[in-house]
Amino acid sequence: MLNENIKAIRKSKGLSQEELAVKLNVVRQTVSKWEQGLSVPDSDLLISLSEALETPVSVLLGETVSEAKADDLKAISEKLEIINLQLAQRTETRRKIWHWLLILFCIMIITIFSVIIVLNSPYANWDYNDPETAVFGVVFHAFEWLFVRAAPVLFTGAAVGVILTRKKR
């Protein structure tokens, strides 16, 4: 197990046996014997080996370390593809929500404008001597005045938003 881990980690770090031996102040044949399982490093060399390979001693002594395989890369690729699909789906859902909210906003503006036109400013004929009628008439007039001035700008913005959020083909 130790021999396989030393070899796998050394290769994953891109080191030759000679380069690792130089880092540890041993001869290349010593590293070769460790990797073949003919000998094992003593505790001091094991610590130096873990530092040279930038790997904890527990990993060197633990289970077999396998090199990255094509299957691992394929699994990662599939997971990334799923994440990308989920993000695309979320983006599409948000686009649809905004699209329909803007359409609803345009319909509301048109409906309110239609009501104001049909009512033909009914507050003009009210008796303003009655306090309740006077307050309501002033509020209605203020709403109408603000709406008539702001609605075209809001409608234009909402219409542009509807166009920009439509589904692209």
N, C-alpha and C positions, 0 to 999 in steps of 0.2 A: 504494500500500500504506500509506504513512504517513498519507495523507489519510483513508482508510477506518478505520484504527486510531484516529486522533484522534477522529473522529466517533462510532465505536462505544463507545469508552471514556468519552467525555464523556456520552453518553446513558445508559450503564450507571451512571454516578455521579449521574445526575439533574441535570446542570448544563445551563443554556442557553448559547448562544454568548456572550451578554452577560455572564453570570456568570463564565465562564472567562476572557473578555477582561479583566474587572476584576481577577481574580486575577493575571493576567500583565502588567497595565499596558499593554495594547494596546487598539486599538479593535475592535469586534465584527466589522467587515469583514475584519480581518486573520485572525481565526479562521475566518471563512467562506471566505476564499481558501485557507487551509490545507486545509480539509475538502473543497473543490472540486478541489484539486490544482493550483490556479493559482500557488501559491507554497509555499515551505517555510520553516519557522522556522530561524533561524541556531542555532549550537551552544549559545549562552547561553540562548536562548528554549526550545530543545529540552529542556535540563536543567530550566528553570523549569516547562515544560509537564509533564514527567514528575513533578515534585514536586507540582504543582497537581492532577494526576489520580491521584496516589499509585500510579504505575505505573513500572516500570523503563524506561529509554530503550530497552533492547533489545527490549522488548515493543512499544513505539511504532514502532520501525524494523523489527520482525520480520514474521512472517506476519499475515495478516488476522485480526483479533479479531472473532469472531462473537458476537452477542448470544445470551443463553440462549433456546433454542427449545423448543417444546412437546415435540419428540422427545427432547431431552435430559432434560426433566422426566419424560417417560414412561419412559425408560431407568432413571433413578434410582428412580422409583416401582417398576418391576419388580424391580430389585435389592433394594430394601427389602422387597418382598413375599416374595422368595425367602429373604432372611435371616430374616424373621418366621416363615416356614414351617419353616425349619431349626431355629430356636429352639423352636418349638412341638413339633416332632418329637422333639427332644432331651429336652424336659421330659416328654413322654408316655412316652418310653423309660425315663427315670429313675423315673417314677411306677410303671410296670409292674414294674421290677426291685424296687423297695421293696415293692410289693404282694406279689409272689411270695416274697420273702425273709421277710416277716412271716408269710405263710401257712405256709411251711416251718418257721419258728420255732415257731408254734403246734402244728404236727404233731409236732415234736420234743419239746415239753413234754408233750403228751398221751402220746406213746410212752414216754417215760421214766417218767412217772407210772404208766402201765399196767404196765411192767416191775417197778417197785417194789411195786405192789399184788400182782401175780402171785407175785413172789418171797417176799412176806410176811416181810420182814426175815430172810433166811437166816443172817445173821451171828450171830444170837442163839444158834444151836446149835453154833457153831464152838468148837474147842478153843483157848482163848486161851493155853495153855501153850506152844504152838508159836509162836516169835517172828514168823515170816512170816504166819501166820494172824492173829495179834494185830494186827500193823501194818495188814494189809489190812482186817481187820474194823473197826478204828478209822477208817480212811480212808473206807471204805464207809459207815459210820454217820454220819460227819461230812458226807459228800456228801448222804446221804439227808436228814439233819436240815436242812441248808441249803436243799436243793432243795424239800422239802415246804413250807417257810416262804416261799421266794422265788417259787416257780413260779406261784402264783395271781396275784401282782402282775405278774409278767412276762407271763403269759398274757393278763391283762386289758389290759395295755398293747399287746401285739401284736395282740389282737383289735380294739381301738380303731384301731390303725394300719391294719389291713386294711380296716376300714370307711371310714376317711378317705382311703385311697389307691385305693379302687375307682373305676372309670370313671364319671364323672358324665355324665348324659344330658340 
